Amino acid sequence: MKNDAKPLSAVLNQLLETYKLKSKVNEVNIVNSWEKVVGPLIAGRTEKIYLKNGVLHITISSAPLKQELLYSKSQILELLWKEFGKGTITDLAIH
């Protein structure tokens, strides 16, 4: 008898890819980890966050903080890439 056992993680990844749910799972993981990545100050001022076509869109309620984040965009992207890998997020749009 042949044993076709696969690790559960491989089966789940295949299932997510088959039903095209991987991007939604990534978005949920990013939203849930946003405060961990950027800290409570920025997370507290974040009104909306979503991932669309690899671009992470965030809406910030404070104009001065928004400007500061625009200056720090590359650093934020590096933190996000470190946490989630480069393939998940390709750019950051700050609104």
Secondary structure, DSSP 4 states (H G I P E B T S, - for coil): -------HHHHHHHHHHHTT-HHHHHHHHHHHHHHHHH-HHHHHHEEEEEEETTEEEEEES-HHHHHHHHHTHHHHHHHHHHHH-TTT--EEEE-
